[in-house]
């Protein structure tokens, strides 16, 4: 990401998903951020470090301004790592602007089968995110904007976070995506005991983004513990009982 000019460079691909042609935007190989996902207490979590949260924020903000139908952003397998609690495999992440059309299950299934991408991209797209920096300079003014009056506009409240076909899908209309961009950019301002988080859909609590201090070390430790405790479980998800064992080992 070119932070000086607020330009987010991503790859673009055109794929047929569920019988419809979609434009897929995804981070370029040089992107250093890594992400994990898990399902805990009936909530989908996206886990990363501060740099990853800020990349996710810019992707959400940029997606709010896409104008071509059936355009989605994907954080694909090269950027995913095992989750830092039990080292279960993580699911790729899809960001959907629901103003651009639905993203039904058959499309999700087709996209998952196409991952990791096996063909070169069609080129680089530069996404402008200067508006996010302006919103962060005056969050109060942003919150009072005409499309942010959540108590007056039911459309502003709609969002959908779920696991579908092996993906974690973050779907919302443009106004919500912009709010996510602002809120995720502010992660780290209130770190407590090594983490900070943002609920994506208060008060339903279906989705949450959490940042961890030294995220990479947490992931490495979880992988090491899992390999020692469950050496034959590399290709499957742990049971709830096994996850509890991992939790105790993490917090002796």
KESE-773809 format. One line per 3 residues: number of its first residue (from 1); their letters; for each residue x, y, z of C-alpha. Coordinates in Angstrom, 2 decimals, m for minus. Layout:
<recs>
NUM) A) X Y Z ~ ...
</recs>
This chain:
<recs>
1) XXX) 0.00 0.00 0.00 ~ 1.30 3.43 m0.94 ~ 0.47 5.27 2.30
4) XXX) 1.95 8.59 1.17 ~ m0.49 8.99 m1.71 ~ m3.29 6.96 m0.08
7) XXX) m3.36 4.62 m3.04 ~ m4.11 0.95 m2.49 ~ m2.77 m1.25 m5.28
10) XXX) m4.55 m4.57 m5.79 ~ m4.73 m7.27 m8.44 ~ m7.85 m7.65 m10.60
13) XXX) m9.27 m10.86 m12.05 ~ m12.46 m11.61 m13.97 ~ m14.03 m14.91 m12.93
16) XXX) m17.33 m16.61 m13.70 ~ m18.93 m17.50 m10.37 ~ m22.28 m19.26 m10.23
19) XXX) m22.89 m18.43 m13.88 ~ m22.21 m14.68 m13.52 ~ m19.04 m12.74 m14.29
22) XXX) m17.42 m11.13 m11.25 ~ m14.50 m8.79 m10.85 ~ m12.22 m9.98 m8.06
25) XXX) m9.84 m7.57 m6.31 ~ m7.11 m9.04 m4.12 ~ m3.86 m7.96 m2.42
28) XXX) m0.68 m8.15 m4.46 ~ 1.95 m10.78 m3.54 ~ 4.24 m8.22 m1.92
31) XXX) 1.64 m7.40 0.73 ~ 3.08 m8.30 4.14 ~ m0.13 m8.41 6.21
34) XXX) m1.44 m11.76 7.35 ~ m4.88 m12.72 8.63 ~ m6.62 m15.55 10.45
37) XXX) m10.26 m16.41 11.05 ~ m12.16 m18.50 13.54 ~ m15.65 m19.11 14.88
40) XXX) m15.95 m18.66 18.64 ~ m19.03 m18.05 20.83 ~ m21.22 m17.88 17.69
43) XXX) m19.12 m15.02 16.32 ~ m16.91 m14.95 13.24 ~ m13.56 m13.37 14.05
46) XXX) m10.97 m11.86 11.73 ~ m7.63 m11.80 13.54 ~ m4.58 m9.82 12.51
49) XXX) m2.10 m7.15 13.61 ~ m2.49 m3.39 13.36 ~ m1.09 m3.24 9.84
52) XXX) m3.53 m5.94 8.73 ~ m6.47 m4.14 10.33 ~ m5.54 m0.94 8.53
55) XXX) m5.29 m2.79 5.21 ~ m8.72 m4.33 5.85 ~ m10.03 m0.84 6.66
58) XXX) m8.84 0.52 3.32 ~ m10.28 m2.42 1.43 ~ m13.66 m1.82 3.08
61) XXX) m13.51 1.89 2.33 ~ m12.50 1.30 m1.29 ~ m15.24 m1.29 m1.77
64) XXX) m17.80 1.31 m0.62 ~ m16.95 3.36 m3.70 ~ m16.93 0.60 m6.32
67) XXX) m19.50 1.22 m9.04 ~ m19.34 m1.93 m11.18 ~ m21.85 m4.65 m10.34
70) XXX) m20.52 m7.93 m8.97 ~ m17.19 m6.57 m7.75 ~ m15.82 m8.17 m4.58
73) XXX) m12.54 m8.01 m2.66 ~ m10.87 m11.23 m1.55 ~ m8.09 m11.82 0.96
76) XXX) m6.95 m15.12 m0.52 ~ m5.05 m18.10 0.94 ~ m1.46 m16.76 0.58
79) XXX) m2.37 m14.10 3.15 ~ m4.12 m16.46 5.57 ~ m2.40 m18.22 8.49
82) XXX) m3.69 m20.67 11.13 ~ m5.62 m18.93 13.87 ~ m3.51 m17.93 16.87
85) XXX) m5.57 m19.81 19.47 ~ m5.75 m23.42 18.30 ~ m3.99 m23.26 14.88
88) XXX) m7.05 m24.47 12.98 ~ m6.90 m23.52 9.31 ~ m8.36 m20.11 8.45
91) XXX) m10.90 m19.31 5.75 ~ m10.27 m16.73 3.02 ~ m12.11 m13.44 3.55
94) XXX) m14.51 m11.82 1.07 ~ m15.67 m8.19 1.30 ~ m18.95 m7.58 m0.51
97) XXX) m20.66 m4.27 m1.25 ~ m24.29 m5.39 m1.30 ~ m25.24 m2.27 m3.26
100) XXX) m23.49 m3.92 m6.22 ~ m25.61 m7.06 m6.16 ~ m25.91 m10.24 m4.10
103) XXX) m23.18 m12.78 m3.47 ~ m25.15 m16.04 m3.16 ~ m23.88 m19.38 m1.92
106) XXX) m23.25 m20.81 m5.41 ~ m20.96 m17.86 m6.15 ~ m19.18 m18.35 m2.83
109) XXX) m18.69 m22.04 m3.63 ~ m17.32 m21.26 m7.10 ~ m14.92 m18.70 m5.67
112) XXX) m13.65 m21.08 m2.99 ~ m12.93 m23.69 m5.65 ~ m10.91 m21.09 m7.58
115) XXX) m8.67 m20.40 m4.55 ~ m5.76 m20.17 m4.38 ~ m5.72 m18.35 m7.71
118) XXX) m4.04 m20.44 m10.38 ~ m3.94 m17.89 m13.17 ~ m2.13 m14.53 m13.38
121) XXX) m4.06 m11.38 m12.62 ~ m5.43 m9.22 m15.41 ~ m3.45 m6.29 m14.06
124) XXX) m3.14 m3.88 m11.15 ~ m5.94 m1.58 m10.02 ~ m5.19 1.51 m7.94
127) XXX) m7.89 2.22 m5.37 ~ m8.05 5.74 m4.01 ~ m8.66 5.93 m0.25
130) XXX) m7.90 9.58 0.48 ~ m11.46 10.00 1.71 ~ m10.72 7.64 4.60
133) XXX) m7.90 9.87 5.80 ~ m10.20 12.88 5.64 ~ m12.82 11.01 7.68
136) XXX) m10.20 10.08 10.27 ~ m9.15 13.73 10.59 ~ m12.68 14.57 11.74
139) XXX) m14.57 11.41 12.81 ~ m17.37 13.49 14.31 ~ m18.12 15.19 11.03
142) XXX) m17.96 11.83 9.24 ~ m20.47 10.33 11.68 ~ m22.87 13.20 10.98
145) XXX) m22.67 12.70 7.22 ~ m25.90 12.12 5.27 ~ m25.26 8.41 4.72
148) XXX) m24.18 7.78 8.33 ~ m27.47 8.69 10.06 ~ m27.98 5.12 11.21
151) XXX) m31.00 5.98 13.36 ~ m32.85 7.39 10.35 ~ m31.84 5.12 7.48
154) XXX) m32.62 1.37 7.76 ~ m30.32 0.72 4.80 ~ m27.43 2.01 6.90
157) XXX) m27.93 m0.80 9.40 ~ m27.88 m3.76 7.04 ~ m24.90 m6.11 7.18
160) XXX) m24.22 m9.80 6.84 ~ m21.26 m11.66 8.33 ~ m21.16 m15.42 7.98
163) XXX) m19.18 m18.44 6.89 ~ m20.28 m19.78 3.53 ~ m18.64 m22.47 1.38
166) XXX) m15.36 m22.23 3.27 ~ m15.20 m18.42 3.17 ~ m15.78 m15.73 5.77
169) XXX) m17.99 m13.14 4.08 ~ m18.23 m9.54 5.27 ~ m21.14 m8.04 3.34
172) XXX) m22.74 m4.62 3.77 ~ m23.93 m1.60 1.77 ~ m21.56 1.27 1.02
175) XXX) m22.38 3.39 4.10 ~ m21.58 0.49 6.44 ~ m18.36 m0.34 4.59
178) XXX) m17.25 3.25 5.13 ~ m18.02 3.00 8.84 ~ m15.99 m0.21 9.02
181) XXX) m13.14 1.59 7.30 ~ m13.11 4.31 9.95 ~ m13.58 2.00 12.93
184) XXX) m10.94 m0.52 11.80 ~ m8.48 2.32 11.17 ~ m8.90 3.33 14.83
187) XXX) m7.98 m0.10 16.17 ~ m4.91 0.13 18.35 ~ m5.96 3.41 19.94
190) XXX) m7.23 1.52 22.99 ~ m5.06 m1.60 23.26 ~ m5.73 m3.52 26.48
193) XXX) m3.66 m6.51 27.59 ~ m2.25 m6.84 24.10 ~ m5.38 m6.64 21.98
196) XXX) m8.10 m4.41 20.62 ~ m11.26 m5.26 18.73 ~ m14.13 m3.82 16.73
199) XXX) m17.60 m5.33 16.48 ~ m18.78 m5.28 12.89 ~ m22.47 m5.64 13.64
202) XXX) m23.27 m4.36 17.11 ~ m25.49 m5.51 18.72 ~ m25.95 m8.87 16.96
205) XXX) m22.25 m9.68 17.41 ~ m22.04 m11.98 14.39 ~ m18.65 m10.57 13.37
208) XXX) m15.61 m8.99 14.95 ~ m12.12 m7.89 13.94 ~ m9.46 m8.34 16.62
211) XXX) m5.87 m7.10 16.53 ~ m3.18 m8.77 18.62 ~ 0.20 m7.46 19.69
214) XXX) 2.89 m9.63 18.08 ~ 0.29 m11.50 16.03 ~ 2.93 m13.60 14.25
217) XXX) 4.34 m14.90 17.53 ~ 0.87 m15.91 18.71 ~ 0.37 m17.88 15.50
220) XXX) 3.76 m19.58 15.74 ~ 3.14 m20.55 19.36 ~ m0.27 m22.02 18.52
223) XXX) 1.23 m24.09 15.69 ~ 4.01 m25.36 17.98 ~ 1.56 m26.31 20.75
226) XXX) m0.80 m28.02 18.35 ~ 2.02 m30.03 16.76 ~ 3.14 m31.21 20.20
229) XXX) m0.31 m31.95 21.60 ~ m2.06 m33.27 18.47 ~ 0.63 m34.40 16.02
232) XXX) m1.85 m36.23 13.77 ~ m4.39 m33.41 13.47 ~ m2.72 m31.26 10.84
235) XXX) m5.40 m31.85 8.20 ~ m8.53 m31.38 10.31 ~ m10.21 m28.96 12.68
238) XXX) m9.87 m29.72 16.37 ~ m12.84 m30.83 18.44 ~ m14.17 m28.55 21.17
241) XXX) m12.48 m30.75 23.77 ~ m9.16 m30.50 21.94 ~ m9.52 m26.74 21.67
244) XXX) m10.02 m26.58 25.42 ~ m6.76 m28.48 25.89 ~ m5.07 m25.93 23.64
247) XXX) m6.57 m23.08 25.64 ~ m5.27 m24.49 28.93 ~ m1.83 m24.98 27.39
250) XXX) m1.86 m21.36 26.21 ~ m2.84 m20.15 29.70 ~ m1.22 m22.49 32.22
</recs>
